[in-house]
Amino acid sequence: MLRGSKISSLVIDNLRQQTCGGNIAVLSLYCDYQTQRDQSAVNIIGSLLSQVALGGSQIPSEIRRTFEQKQRGRQALRLPDMLKLFVRAVSSIERVYICFDAMDELLPENRSELLRSLRQIVREAPNVRLFLTGRPHIRGELDKYLTKGAYIIHIVVDQGDIVRYVSRMMTMTEIRT
């Protein structure tokens, strides 16, 4: 399923260190190729919402009440409901950073729906900032949905890093055997 804070990166760790103690939330999600079917926009927004809810001292009553009502009726929350809850949940937070790693790993239809949802969140919650990573082939989609105020940083793989890593791993394996 979706994993939030179990997989971390230097950016996420750095944001969390710099914002520790303030009224700031750092939400993270790693998009995983192996669980693409589970990574729908509603599940992803739900995962972010749970991070907000669990990051506070208590789960906001509106979120608890909505989930309890839906659970009694055995209905899953739909994306519009989830988006409303998320925007309400983050409205009292000074700044919210949402970090997505490997957006290119999402199924194209899920990615488009998620990007539309993120556009809506940013429009309705101006305290939200996005940090997205992905391979270059999704740049067109990002431009289509999230162009206003975006900074793009191109990171190119250094083949030397890969060679050094593989050599080091091979050496460590030889030492153990």
N, C-alpha and C positions, 0 to 999 in steps of 0.2 A: 504494500500500500504506500501511502505517502509518508515520507520521513521528513520531519521538520528540523529539529536542532541536533539530530544525531550526526549528521554530516555537516561539517563546518569548513569554512575556508578562511584564509587570512583576512579577507575583507570583513566577513561576518564577525570573526573574533575581534578584529580591530574596532568595529562599530560597537560591539558589546562592551569592550573595555572603556572606550571613550564616553559612552552614554550611561555607564553604570551609576545608579543612584538617582538619575533624573527621571522626569515623566516622559520617557522615550522608550519606544518598543522597537526591537529588532526581530523581525520575523524572517524565517528562512525556509526554503524548500528546494530539495534536489529532485529534478525530473529524471526519472529512471527509465531507460529503454525497456527493461524487463517487465515493468508494470504499467505500460502505456495505457492499457484498457481502463485501469482504475483511475487514471489521472485526467478526469473530466474537470471542466471549470468549476462545477458545483462542489466536487470533492476537494479541489485545491483551495477554493475560497473557504470551505468548511475547515480545512486544516489550518489555514491562517487564522480563522476566527477562533479555533480552539487554542491556538498559541496565545492570542490576545487574552482570551478568557482565563486561561491557566496562568498567564504571566502576571495577572493582577492578584490582589489579595483575596478576592472572591469572584465567583462567576456572576456577572451582572444579572439582575433578576429578570430583565426582559429576555435575555438569551436563554436562561434556564426555563422560563415560562414557555417560550416558543418551542423549544425542543421537547418539553414535556407534553405540550398539546399535540405536537406532530407525532410523538411516540404513542400516545394514547390512540390516535387515529390511524396509527401504523402507516403514515404517509411520510415519505422522505421530503425534506425541504427542497424546494425548487430554487434555481439560480437567482431569480429576482428576490426571493425571500432572504436567501443567504447574503446577497449583496447589501440589502437594506440593513440586516443585522450587523454585518461587518462595518459598514459606514457608521452606524450608531455606536458600535463598540469602540471604534478608534477616535470618535469625535472629541472625547475628553482627554486624549493623549496629546501632549505638545507636539511630538514628532514621531512618525512611524516610518521605519525603513523596511521595505519588503525586498528581500533578496532571493532571486531565482537563479539556480545554477543549472546549466544545460537545457535551456528552453527548447533547443532543437530536438531533444529527445521525445517531446510530446508529439502525439499524432497531430497531423496538420489541422484537422477539424477541431480538436480540443484546444490547440494552440490559438487558433483564430478566436474561438469563443472566450478563452482566457484573456487574450489581449483586449478584446472588446470590454470585458469585465474590468480589467485593470484601468482602461481609459475612463470608464464610468467612476471607478473608485477615486482616481486622481482628480476628476472633475468635481465630485461631491465631497471629497475630503482633502482639502488643499494642504493638510499637514502630512500627507503621505508622499514618500519618495521611493522610487523604484531603482533597483540595481539588478540588471538582467545579464546573464551570460549565455552565449550560444555560438554555434558555428556561423560563418559568414552567409550561408545560403538562406537564413531566415531574416536577413537585414531588410528585405523588401516588406515583409509582414510587420516588422517593428516600425518601419517608417510609415506604413499605412495607418497604424493604430496609435502610435505613441511618438509623434514627431515634435510636439511642442516642448521646447526647453530640454531636449535630449542631448546628452553628451555621449559621443561614441569614441571608444578607445579600441583600437585594433591591436590585438595581441597575436604575435606570430610565434609559432612553435620554433624553438631553437633545437635543431637536430642534435647538436652537441650535448644538450641536456639529456636527451633520450639515450644516447650512446653511453654517457657517463653513468646514468642510472642502471642500465642493463649490465654494464661492466661491473659495477659495484655489487649488484645482486648476484651475478655469477661468481664473483670472488667470495661473497659471504656464503654462498651455497657450497663452494669448494672447501671453505674453512670448516664448516659444520660436518662434512662427510669425511 
